[in-house]
Amino acid sequence: MADHNTYSKEQLYHRGPQRTFSHEAREAKFLLGGIGTGNVSLGSRGQLCDWELFNSQGKGNALPYSFFAIRAQAQGQEAVCKVLEAQLTPPFANSHGFFADETAGLPRLHGSRLRGEYPFAEVEFTDGDLPVTVSLEAFTPFIPLDPDDSGIPAAIIRYRVSNVSDLPADVSIAGSLANAAGYEGRELFHNMRLAGQVRNEQRSEEGMRGVYFYSPDLPADHARNGTLALLADGDGVTVKEEWLPGAWWDGIQEFWTDFTEDGELEPWRNTGSGTGKLHAGGKERYGSVCIRRALLPGESLVYEFALAWHFPNRPNNWQGHILPRGEKDGIVRNYYAGLFRDAWHAGTYLMRNLERLERGSRDFRGALFGSTLPDYVLDALAANITVIRSTTCFRLEDGNLLGWEGGFDHRGSCEGTCTHVWNYAQTLAFLFPSLERTMRRVEFLLETDEKGSMSFRTNRVFGGERWDMVPAADGQLGTIVRLYREWKLSGDGDFLLELWPKARLALDFAFGYWDSDGDCVLDSEQHNTYDVEFFGPNAMTNGMFYAALKAGAEMAAFAGDAERARSYAEAWEQGSAAMDDMLWGGDYYIQRLDDVDAHRYQQGTGCLSDQLIGQFMAHVAGLGHILPQAHVREALRSVFRYNFRTDFSNHANVQRAYALGAEKGLLLCSWPHGGRPKFPFIYSDEVWTGIEYQVAAQLIYEDCLDEGLTIVKAVRERHDGIRRNPWNEVECGNHYARSMASWALLPALSGFRCDMPARTMSFSPKVFREAFGCFWSTGTAWGNYRQTVDDDGRTDWTIEVLYGELRDVTVNGRLISLAAGERLA
């Protein structure tokens, strides 16, 4: 049984810089890449890894000979040449040692530390041999409300070199890249499998120089067709269009000799005849771009590269493991393929517009990480933004954003933008509401039939058949609440009216399908997010029902349907009172069953962490309480008291394990008063970060701050770079969508309320009220909010718009109009 003294007050309310991860934190990998573009990750050693560019998940994908290297020579001294990564870390027990393409035998730097403030990753290198110091900053532009400029298939790789010696220094940095056009995987000896012959082409444009990688063999509509580019801008750039295409490791040998000789690159020269009869080389091609600069003592210079990719075609179906594929195959184009012709176009666009794109990205980072919230809370908010730009999400050429639940290492996991999982996610709705609205259109216009039944996994977006599966009660009803949330954030009445006819059908459907006796308490078979059916009345699905009814009443009134608005409001009041009376067990809500073992996989008298998921969604959407506040608060405190564990060493769990040993976390369910079923619901003994975050946010909404913050801190402690990746919270797959529940911590702690149809916003901070600041966003703008409270209790506040505009909006009772760059005086 937990209490809220797991951490001290100082630990819970600590504010400071974001943590760093040493080169020994093998799991720490920061994603680069745009929305729906695929990714490459930056590891804690400063290495590029997990190349997931090819319209599929690819954890562990390594491109051969793709790395950066430095040559530094102080005047009159020997040059020092190393791969620009920290030392490799154990284990080294590979069947063939390290293959040549991993360049493990080349010198590396002594150490590194990685730090992330999304969307920026920074690596500080340490090395006693170099006459200079080196750091790395990498990012892909990220500007909330601008999905196109946040969806560039490219990244900036920027090194800063400082001459700390008393002598002038000559320093070169070279980036090398494999031509992965037509990439199909790796062969036994690490050679790439390529769909066609590949070619490298040196290009220059408006001062930018680099290598363009493509395959002339592949037609534009080939599933594996794609291009890459590596380019640099400014003086001192030399290019090796193609490495020596010899046998064995001739290419890397010739490149390393050329680079280390004078810090410049030139076309390869064949020295000697013959290629070797056993290994004569294959299709593979590599190219390099180098920047050479002279640094005076004490001088610092930037070496900037752009890495871009463009793989436009993805399968015209999910290729998952749940939905039927149907007969329609072929390809569909990614949205970014309509923005950029190829990788060179994407890379040059990024560099041409870098000042604007970087300014918007830094504005976001400054606003978010300038918030006066505990450092680990900011960590939780930012870390799960990566889900949006991971391979969990992709965007089709028609603009629709789709999502898996998560990803296996090499394929998607649980397809269909699953409604009962995506219910929890808040990040996308607040940062890119236009993309979130595409999901509502798919769910209501494509996947809701004329009876009001909604498929909880979309298939029709690809032209396939609607999935023949029972509807999910929590998924369908939660989608109605999310429609309300989108309306309130955007103020877009036309959007609501477009979807309201189907939303009305979906809500009406619940009365006849899940409520067997008409008492406004759902009691029939209810499929839910635990991949099972709950039977009988339970708070989880009923709470979602009441949130949907309360939202539906307001939306119906806006649509001019006063009678339906009245009936929904009455059903909410009647049903919520009846459920409270029926299911309140004294300290939390239970599931009412005559025989808990009559059906397998039930909750029964257990304390379910998700018992108030409907209240969670209601709070975030601004609906207020849907159940008696006193019971809500007591139930949440019970969830923390009974389900939070400070040690799992003696926790018997035959299900999947997400918390181990001395780690801390929140169980999905426990049975503190007995009555555990013989076969409880199948995930009851597990720990899911998405549920931890929604419970934490609700505790904060109900002024149980210590308990809520304790849960958040425990989650982020488990993701320490050694045991787990800080930028990858898993559940049924990597970068799991439910983890985006963490964004709800921001409106919970800031007391942010947004009602754009009514043109109002307000803030009521829960922490650091005397000197508070936070990031905020609506469907039309985002920026900073700051307030101070003097000794007499008077509150002074100011608000700044960094993007978009607020026109005739009442903030904290004061009518304002602000455009981007303007601050309320």
C-alpha positions, 0 to 999 in steps of 0.5 A: 500500500503506497503513500505519497512520501516515496520522494521528498518535497524537494525531489517532487518540486525540483526545477533544473536542467534536463538530465544528460546521458553518458556514452554508456547509456546504450538505450538513449536514442533521440529521434530525428525526422519529421511527421510521417517521414520516417526517422534516424536516431542519434545515440548517446555516443553521437552515432547515427543509428536505427535508420527507419526511413523505408516506410516501416519500423526498423529498430537496429537498422544500421546503414554501412559506412554512414558516419562522421569523422574529424581531422584536427591538426594544430600548427606544427603537430601531427593530425589527430583523426577519429570517428566523431563518436564516443568509444563503443561500449560492451558487449563485443561478443559478435560472431564475426567481431565487428564487420568492416562497415561498422568502422569499429576499428577506427579511433574514436573519442574518449567519451560523450554526454547526450542531452535532449530538449525536444526537438534539439539533441546535443552531444558534448564530446570529450577527448584528450587527444584532439587539440580542439573541443567538439559538440554536436547539435542535431534537430528536425524543425518542429513548429506546432500548428505547422505540420508541413514544416514539421514534416520535412524528411531531413535533419540538421547535423551541426558540429561546433568546434572550439580551438582551446589550444594556443596554436592555430588549428586546421580542422575538417569534418567529413560525413559519409553515407551509404546509397540506400535507394531501393533498400531491402535489408541486409545480407548475411555478411552485412551487405545491403540488399538493393532493389536495383543498381544505385548511383551517386551524383555530386550536386551544387546549388546556391552555395550548397554542395553535396551528394545525391543518392538514387537508383536509375533502375527503379521507376517512380512507382516502385515500392522501394524507390527512394533517394537520399542526400548529404549536403553542406553549405559555405566555404571549404566544402569538398566532395567525394561523389563515390568511394572506390568501388573495389573489393573487400574494404578498398572503399573505406581504406581509400576514403580514410587515407584521402581524408586523413592525408590533408582533410579534403576529399577528391575523386578516388584514384585506383592504385593497382589492378585487380579486385580479388576473385573471392570478393569482387564487390557489389551494388553498394555505393558510398559518398562523402562530404567534407568541410575544412576550416582554419581556427585561430586560438580561442575561435569557435566555428560551426560545421553544418550538414543536412541529411535528407531522405525521400522514400515516397511510396508505401503499401496501400494497406496496413500490412499489419497482423489484425485487419484483413488486407483485402484484394487492393494492393499497390502503393500510396504516396506519403504526404511529404512526397507532394511537398518535395520532389526528392531528397535533394529538394528536401535538403536544400529546402531545409537549408534555404529556410533554416533561419526561419525554421530554426527560429520557430523550433527554438521558440517552441523549445524555449517556451516549453522548457522555460515553463516553471514545472518540475524538470521530470514533468517537462521531460515527460511532456517532451519525450512522448512528442517523439511518437508523432514523428516516429514510425508509429505515425504516417501521413497519406498523400490526401493529408490523413494522419494514421497511426499504429498503436506502436511498433515491433522492431521491424513492423508495425504493431496493432494497426488501424489508429485504434480508437481505444488506445488513441483516446489517451493521447493528448499531444497531437490534439494540442500541438497539431490539431489539424492533423488530429481532426483528420482522425475524427473525419476518418472515424466518423465519416468512413468508419461509422455505419448508418446504425452508429456502430464505429469500427475501432480500427480503420481500414476503409481509408485504404479502400478496404473493407470495414473491419467485421468486429464488435465496436469498442465501448470506450473507443467509440464513446471516447471519440465523441469526447475527442470531437468535442475537444477538437471543437473547443480547441479550434473553435471551428463550428463548421468542422463540428457540424460536418461530423455531428450527424455521424457523431449523433448516431454513434452516441445514440447507438450506445443506448440500444447496444450497451444499455440492456434495460434503459437505465442509462447505465451500460451493462451489456458486453463491452469490448474495451482497451484491454482486448477483452469484453467487460460484462455488467456495469463498470465505471470505466466504460460508463464514465466514458459514456457520461463524458460523451453525453455531457459533450453531446448535449453541448454539441447538440445545442450548437447544432440546433437540436435542443431536444436531443441536447436536453435528452443527453443532459438528462441521460447523463444526470440520471445515469451518472447518479445511478452508476455512482449509487450502484458501483461506489464501493466505499473507496473506489468504483467496482464492477457489479457482477453476480459471479465474477468468474462467470466470464473470464477476464473481469475486474470485479471488486478490483481497484482499476486504475482506469476506472475514471478514464472518462473523467480524465477525458472530461477534464482535459476537454473542459467538461468538468466533473461527470461524477461526484467530485468527492467520490472522484477524488477518493477513488483516485487516491485509492488508485494511488494507495492500492496500485502504486508500487515502490518495488516489484521484486515480490510482485507475481506477474505471469503477464507481460512485464514493464516494471521490474525489481526495485523499480516503481510504477502503477499497476493496472489493477489490484484487489485490496479487499479480496475477490480477485477473479481466477482469471482476471482481465489479461493485463491487470498485473502490468504497468502502462505509462499511458495509464500512469500519466492519465491517473497522474493528471487526474490526481493533479486536477483533483489537487492531489499533487504529491501523488500525481507527481510521484507517479510521473517521476517514477515513470521517468526514472525507469527510462534512464538510458540504461534500462530503457530509452528516454525517448521511447515509452513502450507498451504493445510496441515502441513509441506507443500512442497511449504514452501521449497521455503525458501531455495532459500534465501540462493543462492539469498543472497550469490550469489551462482552459480553452473554449474557442467557440466562446473565445475564452482562455484561462489559467489557474496554476497548481504549482509555483503560483507566485512566479509561474510560466508555461507553454500554451496552445490552441487551434490558432496560436501558441506561446508563453504565459507568465504570472506573479503573485505579490505579498498582498495576493494580487496576480499580475500576468502577461501572455505572448503569442509566438505563432499564429494569432489570438483575435478577440479572445478573453484571457483570464477575464480580459479581452485581447488581440495579439499576433505572432511576436506580440506580448500583452504589456 
